[in-house]
């Protein structure tokens, strides 16, 4: 689902995705952490992703570049 959101760039168009992107990413990582044994690596990626999202919101950074970095973290997680 996140691949679809990132590939179609729905994070810029769809109001639901704009408002709930952080929650969707948190759910993704929650499922990864629960379903796999490698807790430390998944949690580290989760913290890194949440820091990027928080910095993006806090400092009003460019969404495209920040979300591209987040997409790369999620793709590398798989």
N, C-alpha and C positions, 0 to 999 in steps of 0.2 A: 504494500500500500504506500509506503513512504517513497519507494522508487517511482511510483506513478505520480505522486505529488511533486517530486523534484523534477522528473522528466517533462511533465506537462506544465511546469511552473505555476501550479495552482496556488502556491503560497503568495502569489502576487494578485491573483484574480478572484479566487473563491473566498468569500467572507468567512465561512465556517473554518476553513483551513487557516486563514490569517489569525483568527481568534484562538484556535485550539492546536496550533502546530506544536507548541511546547508539550502539551498534554499527550499528543499522539507520539511524540518522540519518547516521552517518559514511559508510556505504555509499551512501546517497542523494546526499550532497554529492560523494563521490568520482566517482560516475557523472556528475554535473552538470559537474564540473570537467574530466573527461576528454573528455566529448562536446561541449563548447561551447568557443568561442574566448574568451569573456569570463572569463578566469581570475581577474582581480583582484576583480571583484564577487562571484563565487561563493565565492572564498576568504575574503573579508571576511564574508560571510554565514555561512560555515562557522565561522569564529573566534567570531563573535558568538553563534552557537547553542551552541557548545561551552562558552563562558564562562557562558552561562545555565545549562546543565546542570551544570557544575562548581559553580557557586554554589548551585544548588538542592540538590545533594548535600552540599556542604561546610557550608552554613549551615542545612540542614534547612528549606528554604523550602517553601511550599505548592506541591504538584505541579500542581494544576489551573491556577493562575494562571501559573506558570512555563511549563508546556507549552502553554498558550494563546498566550503570546508566541512560543514556538518555532514553533507551528503558523502563526502570522501571518508569521513570517519565511519559512517554507517556501512558503506560498501566494504570497507576494509574489515569490518567486524564479521562479515559473513565468511 
